[in-house]
Amino acid sequence: MREVQGYPLPLGVQISKDRVNFSIAVPADKDCQLLLYRTGRKKPCRQFDMKPMIGEVRCIALEDIEPGDYEYNYLINKEVVTDPYVKAIAGKERWGVKKELSEHEIRGRLQMSDYDWEGDHTLQIPYHQVIAYSLHIRGFTRHPSSKVKAKGTFQGVIEKLEYLKDLGINQIHCMPVYEFEECQIYRNYWGYGAGSYFAPKSAYSADGDGARGLKDMVKACHRSGIEVVLEMPFCTAADKMMMLECLRYYVMEYHIDGFILNPFVISTESVHADPFLKNTKIMEHELGFQTVMRRFLKGDEGMIHDVIYWLKHHSKEQGIFNYITDQNGFTLNDLVSYDAKHNEENGEHNQDGPDYNYSWNCGAEGPSRKKAVMELRNHQIFNAFFLLFLAQGTPCMLAGDEFGNSQKGNNNVYCQDNPIGWTDWRGLEKKKELHDFVKELIAFRKSHPILTPERELQGIDLSCCGVPDVSYHGEEAWQIPGEVSSRQLGVYYSGAQTKSEDCYVAYNMHWLEHVFALPALPKGYGWYVKATTERGMLDVPVLLKDQRKLELKERSVTVLTAERIVEVETKKNEDITTPVSYTHLRAHETRGNL
């Protein structure tokens, strides 16, 4: 090989037809050498001095070199250092195996871009149509019950895509997928903190090739109509220019659809201003929806006006998404099963993790066999999903919540690379009713445009039909509950503008039964029960006996739809009423009118 003059930008390694360029920023008062290794070797075979060229940037280029035959690091003041812009890492192909950079056990690969995307591109799903699902690449399929071949990897996620698609998911949020050090005093299972941000984690790929594994997963997700969003929580020491280059790189090289960023490290406004990232979803975690809905769910007073705000608030303008549970806190099952966190196994004397979870154990701490406790918990889980998927913003659910996954009361499993932190798929069989309810509720949301408007509803009659696009009610129709003690809310969605059926959702988070007066419908139309906390989603809507009121049991939700009443003659020559779009008489006869 032959050393020639390099070029300073871009930083990192650039491979062209006849040369490999190396560029790195190092303070002028420090010595810097490029170390080259034969692929797979732990001893450098060549070393090149690198002098400052422009400012603090040092660069050289090598000709007559076969990139696949070599790996590299830098030696800065006699300390072995990984390139901050390294695109792939050698030596960390196996999860949980401690490797020492100082012993040259970790090296940078000279990554070639030779992947066949087969015409793939980002999906650009509109915000208001997104159904998101948050997962950890390793934890999602690592449990034996996942029944996938490549457990804990990008390939494992691919094996679960049919499941996600069937559930109704069209976007996944992935916790950090870049190279991070999991072998610390307390294992860094989640991956937050410093890392090689440009390099997908080798141990997350079944064959040790993180770059190819991530590309395979993204391409497979896109084929299934599912976007891929990466969490990129850069540490505070990261350079802004580097962060922007990293995001551009993942969009260009990996076809990533969006990112979840820490606004305290890099402002989302600055990212939105970047012309290359204009069509990329840039989001951040926002606790407002979570806190309000958790408090409403467990029956706190004084929540009605905040609930109204979050039920109608749109996500796109702020780059946020709605979630009741995420990795930082309880799972949904644990939210209704524990009053307090139980993080003793983390080794920090239960001092870690959030102290304020706004949870309620429904009468018993942890697992319980009491029928009343278990029924109440199941009802609260159903209620939580109603709150999540009937709100106007972009919903995001935590992996496994749809079948009652538990972390045994641990609300901070950052170090639990074991069944506590993994998704336990046995719940899919044990709680099939819950899974099916979530699937049907997602389908209901998608089939009712009034629940997923492109713009935030205004609360005014834009279609001149005599009814606002959205209105809020208490036990008295057209009157928003004003009492601090109120825990009841009715929401009336007019489908006039979207040419869809009207919907009315009644929430009673009180521990007492309440009666809601219903808004009157035009002649010939009636309110039909579409879903309830007790029954889930009904196969066939059932006409209310009394169209003037709705009796709601304690801690329950009911969803009504307005449909034309059509007289249908049964075999017994009895007149019953059924929606014009339904003729399932058998189901109607078995359920009866409510």
RAPELIN-V659714 format. One record per backbone hydrogen bond with DSSP energy under -0.5 kcal/mol. CO is the residue of the C=O (numbers start at 1). NH is the residue of the N-H. E is the energy in kcal/mol with one decimal. If there is no record, write none. Layout:
co->CO nh->NH e->E
co->CO nh->NH e->E
This chain:
co->2 nh->63 e->-3.1
co->4 nh->61 e->-2.0
co->12 nh->23 e->-1.7
co->14 nh->16 e->-0.6
co->14 nh->21 e->-2.9
co->18 nh->64 e->-0.8
co->19 nh->16 e->-2.8
co->20 nh->62 e->-2.5
co->21 nh->14 e->-2.1
co->22 nh->60 e->-1.9
co->23 nh->12 e->-2.8
co->24 nh->26 e->-0.6
co->24 nh->58 e->-3.0
co->27 nh->30 e->-1.8
co->31 nh->77 e->-1.4
co->32 nh->50 e->-2.4
co->33 nh->75 e->-2.8
co->34 nh->36 e->-0.5
co->34 nh->48 e->-2.1
co->35 nh->73 e->-1.7
co->36 nh->45 e->-3.1
co->36 nh->46 e->-1.5
co->37 nh->71 e->-2.2
co->38 nh->41 e->-2.8
co->43 nh->38 e->-0.5
co->46 nh->36 e->-2.6
co->48 nh->34 e->-3.0
co->51 nh->59 e->-0.6
co->54 nh->57 e->-2.3
co->56 nh->26 e->-2.6
co->57 nh->53 e->-3.3
co->57 nh->54 e->-1.1
co->58 nh->24 e->-2.4
co->59 nh->6 e->-0.5
co->60 nh->22 e->-3.3
co->61 nh->4 e->-3.0
co->62 nh->20 e->-2.2
co->63 nh->2 e->-2.1
co->65 nh->67 e->-0.8
co->66 nh->69 e->-2.2
co->67 nh->70 e->-1.8
co->69 nh->39 e->-2.1
co->70 nh->110 e->-0.8
co->71 nh->37 e->-2.8
co->72 nh->108 e->-3.2
co->73 nh->35 e->-2.7
co->74 nh->76 e->-0.6
co->74 nh->81 e->-3.4
co->75 nh->33 e->-1.9
co->75 nh->77 e->-0.6
co->76 nh->79 e->-1.5
co->79 nh->76 e->-2.8
co->81 nh->74 e->-2.6
co->83 nh->86 e->-2.1
co->88 nh->109 e->-2.8
co->90 nh->107 e->-2.2
co->92 nh->203 e->-0.6
co->94 nh->97 e->-1.1
co->96 nh->98 e->-0.7
co->99 nh->101 e->-0.6
co->100 nh->103 e->-0.6
co->100 nh->105 e->-2.2
co->101 nh->104 e->-2.1
co->107 nh->90 e->-3.5
co->108 nh->72 e->-2.3
co->109 nh->111 e->-1.4
co->112 nh->114 e->-1.0
co->115 nh->117 e->-0.9
co->117 nh->120 e->-1.4
co->126 nh->129 e->-1.8
co->127 nh->130 e->-1.7
co->130 nh->395 e->-0.7
co->131 nh->170 e->-2.2
co->131 nh->171 e->-1.1
co->132 nh->397 e->-2.1
co->133 nh->173 e->-2.6
co->134 nh->399 e->-2.5
co->135 nh->175 e->-2.0
co->136 nh->140 e->-2.8
co->137 nh->141 e->-0.6
co->138 nh->141 e->-0.7
co->138 nh->142 e->-1.0
co->139 nh->423 e->-2.5
co->143 nh->146 e->-2.4
co->144 nh->147 e->-1.3
co->149 nh->151 e->-1.2
co->150 nh->153 e->-1.0
co->153 nh->157 e->-1.6
co->154 nh->158 e->-1.8
co->155 nh->159 e->-1.8
co->156 nh->160 e->-0.7
co->157 nh->160 e->-1.1
co->158 nh->161 e->-1.5
co->160 nh->164 e->-2.2
co->161 nh->165 e->-2.9
co->162 nh->166 e->-2.4
co->163 nh->167 e->-2.0
co->164 nh->168 e->-1.2
co->164 nh->169 e->-2.4
co->170 nh->227 e->-2.7
co->171 nh->133 e->-1.4
co->172 nh->174 e->-0.6
co->172 nh->229 e->-2.7
co->173 nh->135 e->-3.0
co->173 nh->175 e->-0.5
co->174 nh->231 e->-2.5
co->177 nh->201 e->-3.6
co->179 nh->196 e->-2.5
co->180 nh->182 e->-0.9
co->182 nh->184 e->-1.4
co->182 nh->188 e->-1.4
co->185 nh->187 e->-0.5
co->187 nh->189 e->-1.5
co->195 nh->197 e->-1.2
co->196 nh->179 e->-1.1
co->196 nh->199 e->-1.6
co->198 nh->200 e->-0.6
co->199 nh->179 e->-2.1
co->201 nh->204 e->-1.3
co->202 nh->205 e->-1.8
co->204 nh->154 e->-3.4
co->205 nh->208 e->-1.4
co->208 nh->210 e->-1.0
co->209 nh->213 e->-2.5
co->210 nh->214 e->-2.5
co->211 nh->215 e->-2.0
co->212 nh->216 e->-2.7
co->213 nh->217 e->-2.1
co->214 nh->218 e->-2.7
co->215 nh->219 e->-2.6
co->216 nh->220 e->-2.2
co->217 nh->221 e->-2.7
co->218 nh->222 e->-2.6
co->219 nh->223 e->-1.9
co->220 nh->224 e->-1.2
co->221 nh->224 e->-0.6
co->221 nh->226 e->-2.9
co->222 nh->225 e->-1.5
co->227 nh->172 e->-2.5
co->227 nh->229 e->-0.5
co->228 nh->257 e->-1.9
co->228 nh->258 e->-1.1
co->229 nh->174 e->-3.0
co->230 nh->232 e->-0.5
co->230 nh->260 e->-2.3
co->232 nh->234 e->-1.9
co->233 nh->193 e->-0.6
co->235 nh->238 e->-1.9
co->239 nh->243 e->-2.4
co->240 nh->244 e->-2.3
co->241 nh->245 e->-2.3
co->242 nh->246 e->-2.4
co->243 nh->247 e->-2.2
co->244 nh->248 e->-2.4
co->245 nh->249 e->-2.3
co->246 nh->250 e->-2.2
co->247 nh->251 e->-1.8
co->248 nh->252 e->-2.8
co->249 nh->253 e->-3.6
co->249 nh->254 e->-0.5
co->250 nh->254 e->-1.4
co->250 nh->256 e->-1.5
co->251 nh->255 e->-0.9
co->257 nh->281 e->-2.1
co->258 nh->230 e->-2.3
co->259 nh->261 e->-0.6
co->259 nh->283 e->-3.0
co->260 nh->232 e->-2.5
co->261 nh->263 e->-0.8
co->262 nh->265 e->-2.1
co->262 nh->266 e->-2.2
co->267 nh->271 e->-1.3
co->268 nh->272 e->-2.7
co->269 nh->273 e->-1.7
co->271 nh->274 e->-1.3
co->274 nh->277 e->-1.2
co->275 nh->278 e->-0.9
co->277 nh->280 e->-1.6
co->281 nh->259 e->-2.6
co->281 nh->283 e->-0.5
co->283 nh->261 e->-3.0
co->287 nh->291 e->-2.8
co->288 nh->292 e->-2.2
co->289 nh->293 e->-2.6
co->290 nh->294 e->-2.2
co->291 nh->295 e->-2.1
co->292 nh->296 e->-2.5
co->293 nh->297 e->-2.4
co->294 nh->298 e->-1.8
co->295 nh->299 e->-0.6
co->295 nh->300 e->-2.7
co->296 nh->299 e->-1.0
co->303 nh->307 e->-2.6
co->304 nh->308 e->-2.5
co->305 nh->309 e->-1.9
co->306 nh->310 e->-2.2
co->307 nh->311 e->-2.3
co->308 nh->312 e->-1.4
co->309 nh->313 e->-1.4
co->311 nh->392 e->-3.1
co->315 nh->318 e->-0.6
co->315 nh->319 e->-1.5
co->315 nh->320 e->-1.6
co->319 nh->284 e->-2.0
co->322 nh->396 e->-2.2
co->327 nh->329 e->-1.4
co->331 nh->335 e->-2.0
co->332 nh->336 e->-1.1
co->334 nh->337 e->-1.3
co->334 nh->338 e->-1.5
co->335 nh->360 e->-2.1
co->337 nh->366 e->-3.3
co->343 nh->346 e->-2.2
co->343 nh->348 e->-0.5
co->344 nh->347 e->-1.8
co->348 nh->351 e->-1.8
co->355 nh->357 e->-0.8
co->361 nh->364 e->-1.0
co->364 nh->366 e->-0.6
co->370 nh->374 e->-2.5
co->371 nh->375 e->-2.6
co->372 nh->376 e->-2.0
co->373 nh->377 e->-2.4
co->374 nh->378 e->-2.3
co->375 nh->379 e->-2.3
co->376 nh->380 e->-2.4
co->377 nh->381 e->-2.2
co->378 nh->382 e->-2.2
co->379 nh->383 e->-2.6
co->380 nh->384 e->-2.3
co->381 nh->385 e->-2.0
co->382 nh->386 e->-2.1
co->383 nh->387 e->-2.4
co->384 nh->388 e->-2.1
co->385 nh->389 e->-2.7
co->386 nh->390 e->-1.7
co->388 nh->391 e->-0.6
co->394 nh->322 e->-3.6
co->395 nh->132 e->-2.7
co->397 nh->134 e->-2.9
co->398 nh->401 e->-2.3
co->400 nh->403 e->-1.7
co->400 nh->405 e->-2.4
co->401 nh->404 e->-1.3
co->405 nh->333 e->-0.6
co->407 nh->410 e->-1.8
co->409 nh->342 e->-2.7
co->409 nh->411 e->-0.6
co->413 nh->416 e->-1.5
co->414 nh->189 e->-1.9
co->414 nh->190 e->-1.2
co->415 nh->417 e->-1.2
co->416 nh->418 e->-1.8
co->418 nh->421 e->-1.3
co->418 nh->422 e->-1.2
co->422 nh->424 e->-0.5
co->423 nh->425 e->-0.9
co->424 nh->427 e->-1.2
co->425 nh->428 e->-1.5
co->426 nh->429 e->-1.1
co->426 nh->430 e->-1.7
co->427 nh->431 e->-2.9
co->429 nh->432 e->-0.8
co->431 nh->435 e->-2.1
co->432 nh->436 e->-3.0
co->433 nh->437 e->-2.0
co->434 nh->438 e->-2.4
co->435 nh->439 e->-2.4
co->436 nh->440 e->-2.5
co->437 nh->441 e->-2.7
co->438 nh->442 e->-2.5
co->439 nh->443 e->-2.0
co->440 nh->444 e->-2.3
co->441 nh->445 e->-2.4
co->442 nh->446 e->-2.3
co->443 nh->447 e->-1.9
co->444 nh->448 e->-0.6
co->445 nh->448 e->-1.0
co->447 nh->449 e->-0.6
co->448 nh->451 e->-2.4
co->448 nh->452 e->-0.5
co->449 nh->452 e->-1.1
co->460 nh->462 e->-1.6
co->460 nh->469 e->-2.1
co->461 nh->464 e->-0.7
co->469 nh->494 e->-1.8
co->471 nh->492 e->-2.7
co->473 nh->490 e->-3.2
co->475 nh->517 e->-2.0
co->476 nh->474 e->-1.6
co->476 nh->479 e->-1.5
co->478 nh->480 e->-0.5
co->479 nh->474 e->-0.8
co->483 nh->486 e->-1.3
co->484 nh->302 e->-2.7
co->487 nh->509 e->-2.5
co->489 nh->507 e->-3.5
co->490 nh->473 e->-3.1
co->491 nh->493 e->-0.6
co->491 nh->505 e->-2.6
co->492 nh->471 e->-1.8
co->492 nh->494 e->-0.6
co->493 nh->503 e->-2.3
co->495 nh->499 e->-0.8
co->495 nh->500 e->-2.3
co->496 nh->499 e->-0.6
co->502 nh->562 e->-2.2
co->503 nh->493 e->-3.4
co->504 nh->506 e->-0.5
co->504 nh->560 e->-3.3
co->505 nh->491 e->-2.8
co->505 nh->507 e->-0.5
co->506 nh->558 e->-2.0
co->507 nh->489 e->-2.4
co->508 nh->556 e->-2.0
co->510 nh->555 e->-2.3
co->514 nh->552 e->-3.2
co->516 nh->550 e->-2.5
co->522 nh->525 e->-2.0
co->524 nh->565 e->-3.2
co->526 nh->528 e->-0.5
co->526 nh->563 e->-2.2
co->527 nh->544 e->-2.3
co->528 nh->530 e->-0.5
co->528 nh->561 e->-2.4
co->529 nh->542 e->-1.7
co->530 nh->538 e->-2.6
co->531 nh->559 e->-3.0
co->532 nh->536 e->-2.4
co->536 nh->532 e->-2.0
co->542 nh->529 e->-3.4
co->543 nh->594 e->-0.9
co->545 nh->547 e->-0.7
co->546 nh->549 e->-0.8
co->548 nh->518 e->-2.4
co->550 nh->516 e->-3.1
co->550 nh->552 e->-0.6
co->551 nh->553 e->-0.5
co->552 nh->514 e->-2.4
co->553 nh->556 e->-0.5
co->556 nh->508 e->-2.5
co->557 nh->533 e->-1.5
co->558 nh->506 e->-2.8
co->558 nh->560 e->-0.5
co->559 nh->530 e->-3.3
co->559 nh->531 e->-1.6
co->560 nh->504 e->-2.4
co->561 nh->528 e->-2.9
co->561 nh->563 e->-0.6
co->563 nh->526 e->-2.7
co->564 nh->566 e->-0.5
co->564 nh->580 e->-1.0
co->566 nh->578 e->-1.4
co->568 nh->576 e->-1.4
co->570 nh->573 e->-1.7
co->574 nh->570 e->-1.3
co->576 nh->568 e->-1.7
co->578 nh->566 e->-1.6
co->579 nh->582 e->-1.7
co->583 nh->585 e->-2.0
co->584 nh->588 e->-1.7
co->585 nh->589 e->-2.8
co->586 nh->590 e->-1.9
co->587 nh->591 e->-2.0
co->588 nh->592 e->-2.8
